[in-house]
Amino acid sequence: MNDLGEFLKARRSLLRPEDVGLPAIGRRRVAGLRRDELARLAGVSEHYLVRLEQGRDRNPSPQVLTALAAALRLDEGTTAHLHTLAAGPRPSTVDEPLAPGVRQLLDAWTGVPAYVRNRRLDVLAGNALAVALSPMYEQGRNLAREIFLSPPVRALLPDWDDLAAGTVAALRAGADPRDPGVVALVAEVAAASGTFRRLWDRHDARPTGQDVKRFAHPVVGPLTLHRHALEVAGTGQLVVAYQAEPGSGSAARLALLVP
């Protein structure tokens, strides 16, 4: 499996010559940049770039990766993903059980919806308020499957387009593409959702971080919540918690969901 080569070809196809200051002259047989154009922008030989894309050279230096990232106009998260791909297979933590003490932590946050997920976006635990916010935060659910395949979840999220892109980018950033569970998940969701296929093929990678997320809750109405993401050290698991602005209408409506 040549993950690095697939990444380079995919990202090259997303750029037009004019995006990087090159003239677009004549008809082009390929979408995006040609290999020779990317090689010139990155300061490497076309022959070397061919070897990278074909998987015949799998050990580019950090300097070459940085140059390729700059030439491809990658953001910080996707640049980090490029370096991770070049480093090769990493130890998998995706099937490790829920870290000790995390469930007790979630349950202690009675006024804060919170759940924990692994790198594959499987929900390992969710507290009662998170499940009241949305059943997608129940233990055993997968967030990629829920976001793309569940009509009620889509109706819950006014900013679905942005959240869908962020979900795929988080899966790319965290999951090992060689993990059989990831392969099966991607195949399942891609078969049912053209939007997922398009986003997955872009190879965007961006870890889940702090953000503002809106919900159109069917019982209590609109909620605007601040998302906080806390990594459980050494596990690859992420605790995600939502908070409303104190004294806001969202805070009052969220309180109505407290069991």
HELIX and SHEET records of a PDB file:
HELIX    1   1 ASP A    3  SER A   13  1                                  11    
HELIX    2   2 PRO A   17  VAL A   20  5                                   4    
HELIX    3   3 ARG A   35  ALA A   42  1                                   8    
HELIX    4   4 GLU A   46  GLN A   54  1                                   9    
HELIX    5   5 PRO A   62  ALA A   71  1                                  10    
HELIX    6   6 GLU A   76  ALA A   87  1                                  12    
HELIX    7   7 VAL A  102  ALA A  108  1                                   7    
HELIX    8   8 ALA A  128  LEU A  133  1                                   6    
HELIX    9   9 PRO A  135  TYR A  137  5                                   3    
HELIX   10  10 LEU A  143  LEU A  149  1                                   7    
HELIX   11  11 PRO A  151  LEU A  156  1                                   6    
HELIX   12  12 TRP A  160  GLY A  174  1                                  15    
HELIX   13  13 PRO A  180  ALA A  192  1                                  13    
HELIX   14  14 GLY A  194  ARG A  202  1                                   9    
HELIX   15  15 GLY A  249  ALA A  255  1                                   7    
SHEET    1   A 5 VAL A 123  GLY A 126  0                                        
SHEET    2   A 5 ALA A 114  ARG A 117 -1                                        
SHEET    3   A 5 GLN A 237  ALA A 244 -1                                        
SHEET    4   A 5 GLY A 221  VAL A 232 -1                                        
SHEET    5   A 5 ASP A 211  HIS A 217 -1                                        
END                                                                             
